């Protein structure tokens, strides 16, 4: 039973009499006693309790603590008391700020979800996020349209991102992550190439992350050109299939020939194409030297993707919806000027409306003929000793 009224003018809900303080309960709440009927009550403040619960919930969700160690009793009590907190959806507000550097990356999580993230390349704070099933142009476009075009964007070359950048941020300069370029070359050549051409090209790719000046960048491009002068004939050689019925695994369908050194060709063409389009050494652009740009996506790889996967690993076993909500809370708390979790609570979060069911009014009258059985007919299937007589 709660006390009604505000301030010092509180009334008893039983008789309407005046209330006065009468100590505290075992839980630390103020006890009130009616001066006329003597009934004891406490004043309920659901808003205060809900704020404390959602703050405790978010603290547990983004920490290494278990539900038993959250300070509210057993794990079952914690889940029951904080079940409504999953309804609170944190949304990162778009400030409209024009950033000097934005890093973009997509990471795949459990249950088949892909998380697209945009972070500030200077501070590492989360700018926006987008859920999708795969990295595709539509998903990247939905993310980029919410952010003003920055001066430079650092990407790993994910699928669908190039076309989205061309459509949404046509004037933004692009810097390809050099670490991802090295990984792509390694996927083609392996970490231990067998041929001299593969070993030399692999060594050239490994020096990408060591370039700090424009002179070193020019020397690297000259070294790549010299490799093509020596081994250019290898990437143009073809192998013809004498028997099309026995088709090797590397050959395309209905192909009568294919490149002899296909993977070596792909590794070189990747480096040559990135050099030709001018996205390898944007961080050395003399017009952008005042920004101290990054040449990798380490801000988002180690600053967001890795902690998010650690979070899901600590709370493994959650449903797909709860995993997504946990990721959204982490990103919200690591965004620019996040509000306290309690400020996001709305009454519908902890008092969800119950769906109404339509009542079907059947016509009044005798039941028509049907094929259903009734107990009066004695046609029900019986089990056990029902209906049996003892002998």
C-alpha positions as CSV (number, residue, x, y, z in Angstrom):
1,X,0.0,0.0,0.0
2,X,1.5,3.3,-1.0
3,X,1.2,6.9,0.2
4,X,-0.5,9.4,-2.0
5,X,0.2,13.1,-2.3
6,X,3.3,15.2,-2.7
7,X,5.6,17.1,-0.4
8,X,4.5,17.1,3.3
9,X,0.7,16.9,2.5
10,X,0.5,13.1,2.3
11,X,-2.8,11.2,2.8
12,X,-3.6,7.7,3.8
13,X,-5.1,5.6,1.0
14,X,-7.3,3.7,3.6
15,X,-9.0,6.5,5.5
16,X,-7.5,9.7,4.0
17,X,-5.9,10.7,7.3
18,X,-2.5,12.5,7.7
19,X,0.7,10.4,7.6
20,X,3.8,10.9,9.6
21,X,7.3,9.3,9.4
22,X,7.7,6.1,11.3
23,X,11.3,4.9,10.9
24,X,12.6,2.8,8.0
25,X,12.0,-0.7,6.6
26,X,14.6,-3.4,6.5
27,X,15.3,-2.3,2.9
28,X,16.1,1.3,3.9
29,X,12.8,2.8,2.7
30,X,10.9,5.4,4.7
31,X,7.9,4.0,6.6
32,X,4.8,6.1,7.0
33,X,2.0,5.6,9.6
34,X,-1.5,7.1,9.6
35,X,-2.3,9.2,12.7
36,X,-6.0,8.1,12.5
37,X,-6.3,4.5,11.5
38,X,-2.7,3.5,12.3
39,X,-2.0,1.7,9.0
40,X,1.6,1.5,8.0
41,X,2.8,2.1,4.4
42,X,5.7,3.1,2.2
43,X,5.8,5.5,-0.7
44,X,6.4,3.9,-4.0
45,X,8.7,5.6,-6.5
46,X,8.7,3.4,-9.6
47,X,10.7,6.0,-11.6
48,X,13.6,5.9,-9.1
49,X,13.6,2.1,-9.0
50,X,13.6,1.8,-12.8
51,X,16.5,4.2,-13.1
52,X,18.6,2.2,-10.7
53,X,17.7,-1.0,-12.4
54,X,18.6,0.1,-15.9
55,X,21.9,1.6,-14.6
56,X,22.7,-1.7,-12.8
57,X,21.7,-3.7,-15.9
58,X,24.0,-1.7,-18.3
59,X,26.8,-1.9,-15.8
60,X,26.5,-5.7,-15.8
61,X,26.1,-6.0,-19.5
62,X,29.3,-4.0,-20.4
63,X,31.5,-5.5,-17.6
64,X,33.0,-8.8,-16.7
65,X,30.7,-9.4,-13.7
66,X,28.3,-12.3,-13.6
67,X,24.6,-12.0,-12.7
68,X,25.3,-13.5,-9.3
69,X,27.9,-10.7,-8.6
70,X,25.6,-7.8,-9.7
71,X,24.6,-7.2,-6.1
72,X,20.9,-8.1,-6.3
73,X,20.7,-11.6,-5.0
74,X,20.8,-14.7,-7.2
75,X,21.1,-14.8,-11.0
76,X,17.5,-15.8,-11.3
77,X,16.4,-12.7,-9.3
78,X,18.6,-10.5,-11.4
79,X,17.0,-11.8,-14.7
80,X,13.5,-11.5,-13.4
81,X,14.0,-8.0,-12.0
82,X,15.8,-6.6,-15.0
83,X,14.0,-8.4,-17.8
84,X,12.3,-5.2,-18.9
85,X,15.7,-3.5,-19.4
86,X,16.2,-5.3,-22.7
87,X,13.4,-3.1,-24.1
88,X,15.4,0.1,-23.8
89,X,17.0,0.8,-27.1
90,X,20.1,3.1,-27.2
91,X,20.3,5.1,-30.3
92,X,23.5,7.0,-31.3
93,X,22.5,10.6,-32.2
94,X,24.0,12.1,-35.3
95,X,25.6,15.5,-34.4
96,X,26.3,16.6,-38.0
97,X,29.9,17.2,-37.2
98,X,32.3,17.0,-40.2
99,X,35.2,14.8,-39.3
100,X,38.7,14.9,-40.6
101,X,39.1,11.1,-40.7
102,X,36.4,8.4,-40.5
103,X,37.3,4.7,-40.4
104,X,34.8,2.2,-41.8
105,X,34.8,-1.6,-41.2
106,X,32.4,-4.5,-41.1
107,X,32.7,-7.4,-38.7
108,X,30.7,-10.7,-38.6
109,X,29.2,-11.8,-35.3
110,X,27.2,-14.8,-34.2
111,X,23.8,-15.8,-35.5
112,X,24.7,-14.6,-39.0
113,X,24.7,-10.8,-38.3
114,X,27.2,-8.3,-39.7
115,X,27.9,-5.0,-37.9
116,X,29.0,-2.0,-40.0
117,X,30.8,0.6,-37.9
118,X,32.0,4.2,-38.5
119,X,34.4,5.6,-35.9
120,X,36.3,8.8,-35.6
121,X,39.9,8.2,-36.8
122,X,41.3,10.7,-34.3
123,X,39.6,9.7,-31.0
124,X,38.2,6.2,-31.8
125,X,34.6,7.1,-30.7
126,X,31.7,5.4,-32.5
127,X,29.9,7.7,-34.9
128,X,27.2,5.3,-36.3
129,X,26.4,1.7,-36.7
130,X,24.3,-0.4,-39.1
131,X,23.1,-4.0,-38.9
132,X,23.0,-6.2,-42.0
133,X,23.4,-9.8,-43.2
134,X,26.4,-9.1,-45.5
135,X,28.6,-6.2,-46.5
136,X,26.7,-4.8,-49.5
137,X,26.1,-1.5,-51.2
138,X,22.6,-1.0,-49.7
139,X,23.8,-1.5,-46.1
140,X,26.8,0.8,-46.5
141,X,24.6,3.4,-48.2
142,X,22.2,3.4,-45.2
143,X,25.2,4.0,-42.9
144,X,26.9,6.7,-45.0
145,X,23.8,8.8,-45.7
146,X,23.5,9.6,-41.9
147,X,27.0,11.0,-41.7
148,X,28.3,14.2,-43.3
149,X,31.2,13.5,-45.8
150,X,34.6,13.7,-44.0
151,X,37.8,14.8,-45.6
152,X,39.4,11.3,-45.6
153,X,37.9,7.8,-45.1
154,X,40.1,4.8,-44.2
155,X,38.6,1.4,-45.3
156,X,39.6,-2.2,-45.7
157,X,38.1,-2.5,-49.2
158,X,35.1,-4.5,-48.1
159,X,32.5,-5.6,-50.7
160,X,29.9,-3.0,-51.7
161,X,31.8,-0.1,-50.0
162,X,33.4,1.3,-53.1
163,X,30.2,1.9,-54.9
164,X,28.5,3.3,-51.7
165,X,31.4,5.8,-51.2
166,X,31.3,6.9,-54.8
167,X,27.5,7.6,-54.5
168,X,27.4,9.1,-51.0
169,X,30.9,10.7,-50.5
170,X,32.2,11.4,-54.0
171,X,34.6,14.2,-52.8
172,X,36.1,12.3,-49.9
173,X,39.6,11.0,-50.3
174,X,40.1,7.3,-49.7
175,X,43.0,5.6,-47.8
176,X,43.1,1.8,-48.1
177,X,44.3,0.0,-44.9
178,X,47.8,-1.2,-45.6
179,X,47.5,-4.1,-43.2
180,X,44.5,-5.5,-45.0
181,X,46.4,-5.1,-48.3
182,X,49.2,-7.2,-46.9
183,X,46.7,-9.8,-45.8
184,X,45.1,-9.9,-49.2
185,X,48.4,-10.5,-50.8
186,X,49.2,-13.2,-48.3
187,X,45.9,-14.9,-49.1
188,X,47.0,-15.2,-52.8
189,X,50.7,-16.0,-52.3
190,X,50.6,-17.7,-48.9
191,X,53.1,-16.8,-46.2
192,X,55.8,-19.0,-47.9
193,X,55.7,-18.6,-51.7
194,X,57.6,-21.3,-53.6
195,X,58.6,-19.3,-56.7
196,X,61.1,-16.5,-56.9
197,X,58.5,-14.2,-58.3
198,X,56.1,-14.9,-55.4
199,X,58.8,-14.4,-52.8
200,X,59.9,-11.1,-54.3
201,X,56.3,-9.8,-54.5
202,X,55.6,-10.9,-51.0
203,X,58.6,-9.0,-49.7
204,X,57.5,-5.9,-51.6
205,X,54.1,-6.1,-49.9
206,X,55.6,-6.4,-46.4
207,X,57.4,-3.1,-46.7
208,X,54.1,-1.2,-47.2
209,X,53.6,-0.5,-43.5
210,X,57.1,0.9,-43.1
211,X,56.7,3.8,-45.5
212,X,56.6,7.2,-43.8
213,X,57.7,9.7,-46.5
214,X,56.8,10.5,-50.0
215,X,60.3,9.6,-51.2
216,X,59.9,6.1,-49.7
217,X,56.5,5.8,-51.4
218,X,58.0,6.7,-54.8
219,X,60.8,4.1,-54.3
220,X,58.2,1.5,-53.4
221,X,56.3,2.1,-56.6
222,X,59.5,1.9,-58.6
223,X,60.3,-1.4,-57.0
224,X,56.8,-2.8,-57.9
225,X,57.4,-1.6,-61.5
226,X,60.8,-3.3,-61.6
227,X,59.1,-6.5,-60.5
228,X,56.8,-6.3,-63.4
229,X,59.7,-5.8,-65.8
230,X,61.3,-9.0,-64.6
231,X,58.3,-11.3,-64.0
232,X,55.7,-9.7,-66.2
233,X,55.7,-12.6,-68.6
234,X,54.6,-15.0,-65.9
235,X,51.3,-13.3,-65.2
236,X,50.4,-13.4,-68.9
237,X,51.0,-17.1,-69.4
238,X,48.0,-19.3,-70.2
239,X,47.2,-23.0,-69.8
240,X,44.9,-24.6,-72.3
241,X,42.7,-27.6,-71.4
242,X,43.3,-30.5,-73.7
243,X,40.3,-32.4,-72.3
244,X,37.4,-30.2,-71.2
245,X,35.7,-33.2,-69.5
246,X,38.5,-33.3,-66.9
247,X,38.3,-29.7,-65.6
248,X,40.8,-28.5,-62.9
249,X,39.4,-26.9,-59.8
250,X,41.0,-23.5,-60.7
251,X,39.3,-23.4,-64.1
252,X,36.0,-21.5,-64.7
253,X,33.0,-23.2,-66.0
254,X,33.0,-23.7,-69.8
255,X,36.6,-22.4,-70.0
256,X,39.0,-23.9,-72.5
257,X,42.0,-22.0,-70.9
258,X,43.0,-20.1,-67.8
259,X,46.0,-18.2,-66.4
260,X,48.9,-20.4,-65.5
261,X,49.9,-18.3,-62.5
262,X,46.5,-17.1,-61.5
263,X,47.1,-16.3,-57.8
264,X,50.4,-14.5,-58.6
265,X,48.6,-12.5,-61.2
266,X,45.8,-11.5,-58.7
267,X,48.4,-10.4,-56.1
268,X,50.2,-8.2,-58.5
269,X,47.1,-6.7,-60.1
270,X,45.8,-5.8,-56.6
271,X,48.9,-3.8,-55.8
272,X,49.1,-2.3,-59.3
273,X,45.4,-1.2,-59.2
274,X,45.6,0.4,-55.7
275,X,48.8,2.2,-56.8
276,X,47.2,3.4,-60.0
277,X,44.0,4.7,-58.3
278,X,46.1,6.5,-55.6
279,X,44.6,5.1,-52.5
280,X,47.7,3.5,-50.9
281,X,49.5,6.7,-49.8
282,X,46.8,9.2,-49.2
283,X,48.1,9.7,-45.6
284,X,51.3,11.2,-47.2
285,X,49.3,13.8,-49.3
286,X,51.0,17.2,-48.7
287,X,47.5,18.8,-48.6
288,X,46.6,16.6,-45.6
289,X,49.8,16.6,-43.6
290,X,48.1,18.7,-40.9
291,X,45.6,15.9,-40.1
292,X,48.1,13.2,-39.1
293,X,46.1,10.6,-40.9
294,X,46.2,6.9,-40.3
295,X,47.3,4.3,-42.8
296,X,45.4,1.4,-41.2
297,X,42.0,0.7,-39.6
298,X,43.6,-0.1,-36.2
299,X,41.3,2.4,-34.5
300,X,38.3,0.3,-35.4
301,X,39.9,-3.1,-35.4
302,X,41.4,-2.9,-31.9
303,X,39.3,-0.2,-30.5
304,X,35.8,-1.5,-31.3
305,X,35.7,-4.8,-33.1
306,X,37.9,-6.6,-30.6
307,X,36.1,-5.3,-27.4
308,X,32.7,-6.1,-28.9
309,X,33.7,-9.7,-29.6
310,X,35.1,-10.0,-26.1
311,X,31.8,-8.7,-24.8
312,X,29.8,-11.3,-26.6
313,X,32.2,-14.0,-25.5
314,X,31.8,-13.1,-21.9
315,X,28.0,-13.2,-22.2
316,X,27.9,-16.2,-24.5
317,X,24.6,-18.0,-24.6
318,X,22.4,-14.9,-25.1
319,X,19.8,-14.9,-27.8
320,X,20.3,-13.1,-31.1
321,X,18.2,-10.1,-30.1
322,X,20.0,-9.8,-26.7
323,X,23.4,-10.0,-28.4
324,X,22.5,-7.2,-30.7
325,X,21.2,-5.1,-27.8
326,X,24.5,-5.7,-25.9
327,X,26.5,-4.5,-28.9
328,X,24.3,-1.4,-29.3
329,X,24.8,-0.5,-25.6
330,X,28.6,-0.8,-26.0
331,X,28.6,1.4,-29.1
332,X,26.3,3.9,-27.4
333,X,28.5,4.2,-24.3
334,X,31.6,4.7,-26.6
335,X,30.0,7.4,-28.8
336,X,30.3,11.1,-28.5
337,X,28.7,12.5,-25.3
338,X,26.4,9.6,-24.4
339,X,23.5,10.3,-22.1
340,X,23.0,8.3,-18.9
341,X,21.2,5.1,-19.5
342,X,18.4,6.1,-17.1
343,X,17.5,9.1,-19.4
344,X,16.4,6.7,-22.2
345,X,13.7,5.1,-20.1
346,X,10.1,5.5,-21.3
347,X,7.0,4.1,-19.6
348,X,6.3,1.7,-22.4
349,X,9.7,0.0,-21.7
350,X,8.6,-1.4,-18.3
351,X,4.9,-1.3,-18.9
352,X,4.5,-2.8,-22.4
353,X,1.0,-2.8,-23.7
354,X,-0.7,-6.2,-23.9
355,X,-2.1,-7.1,-27.2
356,X,-5.9,-7.4,-27.3
357,X,-7.6,-10.5,-28.7
358,X,-10.8,-10.3,-30.7
359,X,-13.7,-12.2,-29.1
360,X,-15.6,-14.4,-31.6
361,X,-19.3,-14.4,-30.8
362,X,-20.8,-17.7,-31.9
363,X,-24.5,-17.7,-32.9
364,X,-26.9,-18.9,-30.3
365,X,-28.6,-22.2,-31.2
366,X,-28.2,-26.0,-31.3
367,X,-25.0,-27.4,-32.5
368,X,-25.1,-28.6,-36.1
369,X,-23.9,-31.9,-37.4
370,X,-20.1,-32.4,-37.3
371,X,-17.5,-35.1,-37.2
372,X,-16.0,-34.4,-33.8
373,X,-16.4,-36.9,-31.0
374,X,-18.0,-36.2,-27.7
375,X,-17.9,-37.9,-24.3
376,X,-21.6,-38.7,-24.5
377,X,-21.0,-40.9,-27.5
378,X,-18.3,-42.9,-25.7
379,X,-15.9,-42.6,-28.6
380,X,-13.0,-41.0,-26.9
381,X,-9.7,-43.0,-27.0
382,X,-9.0,-44.4,-23.5
383,X,-5.8,-45.5,-22.0
384,X,-4.9,-47.5,-18.9
385,X,-7.6,-49.4,-17.0
386,X,-10.4,-46.9,-17.6
387,X,-13.5,-48.7,-18.5
388,X,-12.1,-52.2,-17.7
389,X,-13.7,-54.5,-15.2
390,X,-11.7,-56.6,-12.8
391,X,-12.0,-60.3,-13.0
